[in-house]
Amino acid sequence: MPVLSIGQALGPGSSSCGYCRPPEHRRSINETSYKKAGLLAVKLSCNVYQRMIDRGWRRSGKYCYSPDLRRSCCPQYTIKLDALEYKPSRSQRKVVNRWNRYILDSDNKQPQSSTKQLSFSLQSSIHASEDSFKSTERAAHKFEVKLEPASYSDEKYALYRRYQSQIHQDPDSSSTGFKNFLVQSPLVPEPIPYADSSNVPRHLPRDYGSYHQLYRLDDELIAVGVIDILPFCVSSVYFFYDAKWEKYSLGKLSAMREASLIQEMHAAGAQTMDSLYMGFYIHSCPKMRYKGEYSPSYLADPEEFTWYPLNSCISKLEQYRYATFRYPEHSLEGSGDPGEEGPATAIPNQSLSDVKVVNSIEEGVVYVIPVIASDHWKNGLLRNEFTSCIRALGVDLAKEITFYA
């Protein structure tokens, strides 16, 4: 039975920008992050969410949002890595090799032949130090990585709280905030259609959905990768770790592990898996440019949502505050908020007739009607929220979601 996607439409919004200076040091009210629309999702099929992120959406727990790049001080461009074509750079290979050396030999540097240095396989190297792989029988440390459905544990929360305090100077992270942000998910697990499900390696997932990737060193949880596994990609949600391991660049290690996961799933028969979505690329924030170090990467055009090689976008991102790659003439210079765009073309009533909203629930049965026939449509505020959300989703995708108000 197809998964029914259900959510509450939310209208435009704004908040202080998390990529600019801290609020107390802001010099301009223009240092603001704007959103075109939001969706408070009860549940979403993995296919629907895949299509949402392909249109620039992102989720935080069950709250999904579409950034307004044109108005925001730090435009957030969706970035994806072609994981099947990805070849780690020399510096990235060093990160993997250094970690493996620590696990296997406690960081004792062993001379390597030039031939061995040149032979690097991402899949084999990323697993070389794991306890469940035979190469670690005489390892100096026990290292394990386990993929499990997203869930709460006191152990995970304790690590998250330390991370927030040590890395982000936020000592007051609550367990409720952790659950809302990194545990709760609207994605409904659905079987992955491997070509031969009986021959899939045990460490690979069997279902699409939201996962935690647990990193344990000598039985201690040292890092957690929060990821969504979707029909065409792995989407990185968040990564947190114990700061005492910061020198080993665990964040870079996790990105390569996620790219390897895609390669392995593809090789096992999940033929549509090919990309690693790394969230947003924010060129105006130097700390966020590291995502461009993984190649070949592509940015989504903020208007047509077609993909362009990152290298071809850099010059426009350097020249404009807001850059479009399909229509460069729509790009904007300067730091000021240009304000809302002019009146948008009305959504045809015929299209709106195909967008459904809950009318009533009787004895466990949900009855829906076209959104334009609902009482909600008569309320100007609610109608604005619906139209904003439908525009950000696109009518075809909005038809796949049952709304409630």
Secondary structure, DSSP 8 states (H G I E B T S, - for coil): ----EEEEEE--EEEE-SSSS-GGG---TT-EEEEEEEEEEEEB-HHHHHHHHTTT-EEETTEEEEE-TTT-SS--EEEEEETTT----HHHHHHHHHHHHHHHHTT------HHHHH---HHHHHHTT-TTSGGGTT-SS-EEEEEEE----HHHHHHHHHHHHHHH--TT--HHHHIIIII---B--EE---TTGGG--TTS-SEEEEEEEEEEETTEEEEEEEEEE-SSEEEEEEEEE-GGGGGG-HHHHHHHHHHHHHHHHHHTT-TT--EEEEEEE-TTSGGGGGGGGSSSEEEE-TTT--EEEHHHHHHHHHH-SB--SS-GGG-B-SSS---S-S------HHHHTTSEEEEEEETTEEEEEEGGGSGGGGSHHHHHHHHHHHHHH-HHHHTTEEEE-
